[in-house]
Amino acid sequence: MKKWIPCSVLLMCAIVFSSWLHSFFPPDIGVVILENDSGQDIVEATIRIREIELVFPKIPDGDFCAARYEIPGDSHYEVLVSLESGKTMSLESEYMTNGADTFDVMTVRKNQVVHRLSQPSGILVPK
C-alpha cells in the first residue's frame, strides 16, 4: 500500500508539469475560406466548429470570405448556406483534430457545398 503513495504523487506531479509546459505553446490555429461559385450571391452563411460559430457576411458570386479561429479540440465542420434565391444548403464535413494547424476551403457550388483540404503549405486539393 505504501508503494502506491509515491507513485500517485509522482503521477500527479507529472500531470501538473505537463499542463504547465503545454501553456507555453501557441494554440492550434484553423483557417477556413468560404468560396462562392454558386451562380448567385450568398446572403447568409454560418460555419460551426464545436462551440465556435463563424458568421459570414453577404458573399457575391465569384468572391470569397475567410475566417481564422483557435481549434477547440477534435470536431468537424457544420456549414449552413442561404442563397439569394432562398435555397439553403448544408454540409457536415471532415473530422478535424487539435494538435495541428488546418487550412480548409468550403466551395459553394450550384447544388452542393464541397470541402477541400489544404495543408499550411497552401497546396489545395484540386476542385
Secondary structure, DSSP 8 states (H G I E B T S, - for coil): -TTHHHHHHHHHHHHHHHHHHHTTS---EEEEEEEE-SSS-EEEEEEEETTEEEEE--B-TT-EEEEEEE--SSEEEEEEEEETTS-EEEEEEEEE-TTS-EEEEEEE-SS-EEEEEE-TT--B---
